[in-house]
């Protein structure tokens, strides 16, 4: 399946500006001779039995990563690690806003680049390894037998692996794809050195693909302003893919005449990950729903399950946005249908119940409207719209939620600092009550959090958030996570720091 991807100048500008902000900090000015150190990520070494040498890797874990958690993450392996690690790791953190899942980034530091990333001399009789190059097969074996097990022992990784390679690394990515398709699930090949050995790699690529036309995976290729056998090699590979048309390989390519061999990796990584995870990002979910219904999201979910082996759905925030648009367009019957379906699918958020109640009220079914407004109130007792409607309908709110007076010892298990890498909340126990402090803003939101059952609290003077604490089965004495439910349907999951 072939896709030709277009990239606007604006996207390129956004990328450069983003990377600029990643390495500069706005706010208070520091002295030029400051000796402060910013540490990010970690270096590791492991012994490769395959290569009989020590190898170094740099590892970046995603926001909120917890070594004690059971949450597993996909892994992005980046070749030429020292050159490419910083901007790839930063880019992936930012692309979480584009629904690219949180990922672990592993930069593989070179020891013998020429040896590791080049196939042997390829001829009709097979592959021959010369003295200075041709070790790509051993390098692949190193990943499989040494590096992957090391990552599985030391990090929470799932089975989805992406390989990023530039120049000779791009050559290795293409070689890996057709030689051992199951080693990596996605291959990003940037300006691959297809001139290698008089473009013999192109012939090997074609022969291997003909032998295995059902290979499955994701492939994105780019080229800068390189000409000659570089560009010619890429176009021959494109011709091979178009001719054989492997049904289970989703692929695309892009030539960037304004970029050179050194600058093209930046835009290529942005394009590549957006291409790989294109179905994960729904830029206009409301229009998608109005035009195609829930079926469009089911089809996305099916494609993602097939390619990534993972479940996918819109967030509560996105569903709330759809319900809001339906209200704006007076499509109350459609709003009711969607809201009831979401509740049936166990998406029980205050915004969804409120939308269902509003739909019933527009239909003239006051009793049903009151029923769902009451349920919404139980989810967030100070949600502004729900309180206003219950008051206008002259419904007494007392007794709708149980009253609890937790003992000081019972409140201790909620106290602590919680963060997702951006927000930082401190829940403090003061005079037998819980207080919330936003440590980023040093803002005390309320002197008292009110408990309303099932480890949930709300703030009487703040109608925007509710707090839902979560515990792990083996530790009921300390909350492990704090879910902050916001008025727009967004749920922020914060991990306990202490």
Number of C-alpha atoms within 10 A of each C-alpha: 13 17 12 10 13 10 13 8 9 9 13 16 11 12 16 14 11 15 17 11 11 14 10 8 10 6 6 6 7 9 7 6 6 7 7 7 6 5 6 10 12 11 12 10 12 13 15 18 12 15 15 9 11 11 18 17 22 20 24 23 22 21 16 17 20 16 12 8 12 9 11 17 21 18 26 24 24 26 27 21 21 14 12 19 23 19 17 24 23 17 19 22 21 16 16 15 11 17 17 19 16 21 25 27 27 26 26 20 20 16 13 11 16 16 19 23 29 26 28 22 17 18 12 7 6 9 14 13 16 12 8 12 18 21 23 23 20 16 21 21 18 20 17 15 14 18 20 16 12 16 15 12 10 9 20 20 19 14 14 18 21 23 25 27 27 27 22 24 26 26 25 29 29 27 23 23 24 20 17 13 17 14 18 22 18 29 28 30 29 31 30 26 24 25 18 18 13 12 18 17 26 23 17 19 21 20 13 15 20 16 11 14 17 13 16 18 22 23 24 27 26 25 28 22 15 16 11 8 16 20 21 15 23 23 16 18 20 17 13 19 21 12 10 12 18 21 13 15 19 19 23 20 23 19 21 18 12 9 16 14 16 11 12 21 27 19 19 28 22 18 23 27 19 17 19 23 17 16 17 21 16 15 11 11 19 20 12 16 17 14 10 11 15 14 11 14 20 13 12 18 18 16 17 19 13 12 19 20 12 12 11 17 13 15 13 20 18 19 24 23 18 22 25 19 16 22 17 10 9 13 15 21 16 15 23 22 12 22 26 17 13 17 14 10 9 9 16 17 22 25 27 26 27 25 27 27 28 25 25 22 16 14 14 11 13 14 12 17 25 20 14 21 25 23 21 26 22 18 21 27 24 21 24 14 15 26 20 12 17 17 11 9 12 9 13 10 14 8 7 12 17 10 12 10 11 12 10 14 8 11 17 18 16 22 19 18 21 25 20 19 12 10 14 20 23 21 18 20 19 12 10 15 17 23 20 21 19 16 15 11 10 11 11 13 14 15 17 20 20 20 20 18 13 9 14 19 22 25 22 16 12 13 18 18 22 23 21 19 19 19 16 12 6 6 9 11 12 18 21 21 21 25 18 20 22 18 20 17 20 17 20 15 19 23 22 22 15 9
